[in-house]
Amino acid sequence: MQEQDFLAGQAFLLAMKKRWTTGLYSQLQEKCHLQAAHNGQPLQLADIRTFLEPDPDYQIFAWLERHLQKMKYSGPYGLAPYHRERTEQLSAQLTAEGAAERLELADDFEQPAYYQAVDIHQQPGGVWSEAVSGLIYERGARTTTPMLGQEHRDLHDRFAELVLENVGQLPQRAAILDLGCGFGKSTRPFWELAPEAIITGVDLAAPCLQLAAAEAARAGRQNILFRQADARDTGCAPESQDLVTSTMLLHEMPGTGLRAMLAESFQLLKPGGWAVHLDFWLLRDAFDRFIFEGHSQRNNEPFMRALFDMDVKAEAEAVGFEAVELTAFAEDSNIDPESWPFWRFPWTVFAMQKPA
């Protein structure tokens, strides 16, 4: 595959996705608004299913969501074939001087069954199964949400700023644990904003962790370690962390796993410490619920629907957390989560504190 063909193919898919997130999504939303006005009352979820599922515009919307993602990863100009053809060449990006000091992999690590059961996000083989999996995931994450313009700031930076501004005064050398850190995109803003902090990133996928450690080494970051471990049982010492965080992890595990992760976070935190997670939860209405139930199925994210059904606040309080708050999060300064007219994830901040 020629480089220029790959870039052109990916650019075409991104342009199609922008059309999908704006024009097609807005058409469906407007149809529901008009139907609700006709009925004289808001549509319930069952009403929307009956109304939209046979609608040709919705069927096109659903087909494009599934197949644009499939083509992005597995098509003739997809991320997987492009990176696989260049495995030897690209593997250099997974190494850097000092990276080994920042990386801890387990030789006998056993992936959870739920994690292997489906190719999450439709990435073939998942993010853990081959040398270039982390690189494929990193490249794919660049276009998860089409850019909103020149003023767009990365949501990970905005989230880290919000966390560090709102959890109170952390010690200068605070211990921060980033669960489900992937290739380190969610971890980087914390080491940039809290350069003296001692940071541990935990993930299941060795290829992602290798990329994260190499990036940290190239950035000259000293007090950081990327460990292969399960967020449900990290192996970290009890009461060793000042802050536990995650980004887009809660919806990637079954309910039993989420409960175990909350319990693990609680016992890892020092008294008075905070856990703050960013994920998808606060839906505006039944239309949002319908759209993201479909997204859960079409994008191979089988546990998202279960997360919507869960009372996360009650679950957090059940393991001992207090001051549990769920608030809408704007991934860009131009976005009002309540009125944004185009497709977007229902970003939600889950903040909770261990009693002091």
N, C-alpha and C positions, 0 to 999 in steps of 0.2 A: 504494500500500500504506500503510495507516494504521500509525502507530508502535505503537499498542497491539496491533494484530494481529501485527506483526512480533515484538514482545517475547513475546507469548503463544505464538506458534509456536516460537520458539527455546527457550523455557522447557520446552515439551512435549518437544522433541527431546532436550534435556539430561536431562530426567527419564527418558526412554526409554534414553538412553545409560547412565545410572547403573544402571538395571536390567540392562542388557546386561553391564556391567563386573562386576557382583556376582553376581546370581542365575544368569544364563545361563552365564556363564563358569565359575562354581563347579560347576554341574551337570555340565558336560563334564569338568572336572578330576576330579570324584568318580567319574564313569563310568570314566575311565581308571585311576584308583587301584583300583577294584573289579575291573576286568578284569585288571590286573597281579597283584592278590592271587589271583585265580582261576587265573592261569597259573603263579603261583609265581615270577615273575621280572619285572623292569621291562620295559615295552613299548618296543620299538624304533620308530624313525620309520615304517618301512614297516608295522609292526603297527598303529600309531595311524591311519595313512591308511586302511588296510583296515577298521578298526573304526569310525572316526568319520565318514568322508566320506558313507556312506549313512544315517547316523543322523539322524532328523528334528530332534532338538534342535540338532545341529550345523548342519544346513541352515538352521534358523531363525536361529541365531547368526550365520552367515555372511551371510545375506540382510540382517539388520538392520545389521551392520557396514557393508556396502556402501551401503545405502539411507538409513540415518540420516545418513551423511556427505553423500550426494548431496542429500538434502532440506535439510540444514544450509546448503549453499552454493547450490543451484539450485532448490529447491522453491518453492511459491507464497509462502512467507514466508522465503525464503532470503536469505543474506547478499548474494549477487551482485545479485539484482533490487532489494533494498532500497537498496543503495549506488548502483547505477546510476541509479535514479530521482532520487537526490539528489546527483549528481556535482557540479553547480555549487555547491551549498550546502556540501558536505563538503570541496571542494577548498581551502577556507580553512584547513583543518587541516594542509595541506601547505606552508604558508608561515608565516614568522615573521620578525620583525626579526633580522637577523644570520644567518639560515639559509643564505643564499647563500655566506657565508664558510666554512661548515662542509660544503659539498657540492661534489663534483667529478664531473660527469657527462661521458660521452664522446658526442659528436654522432654518430659513426660506429660506435658499439659494436655488435658482431655477437654475438648470443646463440649459445652452443654448440648444435649440432644436438640432442644428447641432452636438453637443457634445454627445448627447444621441442616435443619429440616427444610429450609426455604432459602432461596437466593434473595436476601433482603435488598430492596430497591431495584431488583432485577439484575444486579451485578452478577454475572455468571460465575459460579463457584464461591460466591460470597466474598467478603473482604479479607478472608483469612487463609485461603487455600493454596495460593501460589506466590512466587517471589514478587511479582509485580502487582499483586492485589491492592496494596496500599497506594501505589502510584495511580492505579486505575480509579480508586475511590477518591483520591485527592483531586484528580482532574475532573471527575464527575461532579464533585461538590462545588466546583466553581460556577456551575450553571444550575444548581438546584432551584434557585429563585432568580429569574432574569433581573439584571441590574436595573435600578430605578433611575439612573441618571448619574451625572458627575458628582453630585453631592451625597450619593449613597455611601454610608459607612457600614463596614462589615458588622453583622449582628453580634459576632463574638466579642468584638471590642466594646460595643454598647452594653452588652450583658456584663462583661467583667467590670466595667466602670460602675454600673448600677450596683453590682454586688459589693464592691469594695467601698462604695459611698454609703451603703445602708446597713452593713453588718456591725457597725460600731468600730472602735479603735482596735485594729489587729496589732499584735506584737510586731516589732520590726522584722524579726525572723520568724514570721508566722509559718505554721505548717499547713499547707494547702493540698488537698487530695482531689484530683479531677478524675471522676469515674467515667468509664466509657470514652476515654480521651481520643480514640481513633489515631489519626496521624498527627495529632498535636495542635490542630487549628483552634480548639477551644482552650488549650493550655497556654499557648503563646501570649495572649493578652494579659494573663495573670503574671507571667514572669516579666513582662514589659512594664506593667503598672506597679508591681511589688517586687522589685529586683533583689531585695534581700530575703525574700520568702524562700522556704524550703518546700519544693513542690514535687509531688509524686503524681504521675499520670498512670492510670490503670486501664487496661483493655484486654480483650480476649484475643485479638488478632496480631500475631507476631509481625506480619509484613507492614502493618500500620505503625506499630511501635518502633520498628527499625527506621522507618522514615522520620518519625517524630524525634528519635534520638539523634539522627544525623542532622536534622534541622537545628536542634538545640545546640549541638556541637559546633556547627558552622556559625551560629549566632554568638558563641562564646559563653553560653549560659552555664553556670557552674552548679548551682544548688538544685539540680533537677534529676529525677530518675523516672524512667518509663518502665513499668513492670507488667509482665503478662500475668494477669490474675482476674478472677471473677469478681464483679462488683458486689455479689452476694456474700463473698467470703474472701476478702482482699489479702489477708495475712498481715495487715498492719496491726500495730500494737493498740490495745484499748486506750482510750483517752489520750491519743497522740496527735490529734488534728485540731486546728483552730477553725478550719473551714473545709467543708466537703461540698463539692459542686459537680454538676453534670450538665451536658447539653445534648438534647435529643436522645436520651437514654431510656427514659421512663416508658416510652411507647414501644421500645424494642424488646421488651421482655414480658412474659406472662404475668398475671396477677400475683401468683405465688412468688415469682422472682422479684417483683417490685416490693412486696412486703418484706422479703428477706433483705433486699438492698436498704430499705428504710431502717430496719433493725440494725444492720451492720453499720450504717452511717451513725446511728445514735450511739452505739457503743464505742465507735472510733473517736467521737468528738470529746474534747475537753468540756467540763462543765461551763455553760455559757456560750459554747461554740455554736456556729450556725451551719445549716445545710441549705443550699440554695440551688435549685434545679431549673433549667429552662426546657420546656417541652410544649406539647400541644394539648389544650384542654378547654379553655373558655370559649365555647361556641356561642355565637350571637343569637341563633334561632334554629328552627327546624331545618331550614335550607342548608345552613352550615353543616348540621349533623348529617344530612343526606349526602352532601358532597364528600365529606371526609370519611363516612362509612365506605363510600365507593372508592375513595383514594386508598384506604387501607387494603382493600382487596386488589385493586388494579396495580398498586405499586409494591406488592409483596411485603406489606407491613401488617402481619396478621393480628398483632396485639393492640393496635391503635384503638380499635372499636372497644375493646375491653377496658382500656384506660378511660375512655369517655364515660363508661358505665360505673367506674369506681369512684367512691367518695374518698379522694386522696387526703383531704383534710382529716377525716375521721381515722384513716389508716395511719397517718403520721402521729396523730394524738394517741392512738392505741399503743404505739411503741414508746411513748413518753415525751414526744416533742410538744412544745408550747409555742405561743405566738405564731401559729401557722396561718399564713396568708397566701392567697392565690390572686395574682394581679395580671392584667393584660400587659403585654410587652410590645412596644413598637420597634420593629427591626430597622426602621429608617426614620429620620426626623420629619419627613413629609407625610408619614402615615398616621392616621387616627384609626386605631383598631376597631372602633365602633362603626365607622362610616366608610372605610376603604371600599371602593366599588369593584375592585378587581380580585381575582383569586389570590389568596395568601394563606399561609399556615396560621392557625389560631394560637400564636405564640403566647405562652403563659409562664410567669415566674412563680415557682413554688418555694416559698421561704419559710423556714422553721428553725426554732432555737432549742437547744438542750438546756434544761433548767440549770441555773447557776447554783 
